[in-house]
Amino acid sequence: MPYRLPILAATRYVVPLREGGSMPAVVETEDDGLLYVTKLRGAGQGTRALVAELVIGLIARRLGLPVPALALIALDEHLGRNEGDPEILALLRASHGLNVGMRYLDGAFNYDPLAAADRIDPELAAAIVWLDALTTNVDRTPRNPNLMIWRGRPWLIDHGAALFVHQVYNEADPAKATEPFARIADHVLLPLAGDLDAADERLAARLDVDVLGHIVAAVPNSILLPDDDRAPAPFASADDARAAIVRWFRARLAGPRAFAATAVESANAIRDGSDVALGYRR
């Protein structure tokens, strides 16, 4: 079944989030005033980071992992027009049109491996590690977990730095998809992960070609292939870009999966107290 993301107009600019490099905005929307953390197309990473947010967020949803509700957030030229900070004003002006929002988790707090590890069971930890190995997520480490605890549960946020093969776009080559992902050794949840082999077998089976096709079809043309002088389009059409992403995932998910084997090896090294584990603790 195709994925349909709601399109919500932003009605009020609330506050920037300055923790990350892209400076997403918290905006109020027409959805009964609900707040969304919105990744902006005018930020330095451009719309490719937005594609990663949508694709990985929808994959996580397909796998039953906890991600905040996703929406497409429409910004018009009037939003934030009275903003006094010139940097923020320029960012908003560069972001008219569709952007990507995640439901703001009011009252959530950052995951702390020392204080909140008991909130994540081994099977869930293994599934999150597997997702991040699949999508080459470099940004779920002890230094920057990109996990929030909300209502007693962990929630996955901020996938803009993942799928980095897609960030350069012209390297979205299926031949590269079979490469391992050594940086999974730095994953914040690797010490908590349960049976990664079982997670690999279970989760890979849920991402067939039809599912992947529906996921990339949910990405709007204007985000997937923007008219942007900063990043010339490497594909003739948005459908060509979608097909390239699906081909890459198909190749990556074909067995044997080196990314999953590397995750298993890294987890075993941590349990054995080898040099990989010491590198993780540093």
GIVENKA-V796042 format. One record per helix or strand. SS is the DSSP state (h for helix, s for strand). FROM is the first residue (numbers start at 1). LEN is the number of residues. If there is no record, write none. Layout:
SS	FROM	LEN
SS	FROM	LEN
This chain:
s	7	10
s	25	5
s	35	5
h	47	16
s	67	1
s	70	6
h	86	8
s	97	7
s	109	2
h	117	3
h	122	13
s	141	1
s	144	1
s	147	4
s	153	4
h	164	4
h	174	3
h	182	5
s	187	1
h	190	3
h	196	9
h	209	9
h	221	4
h	238	16
h	258	15
h	275	7
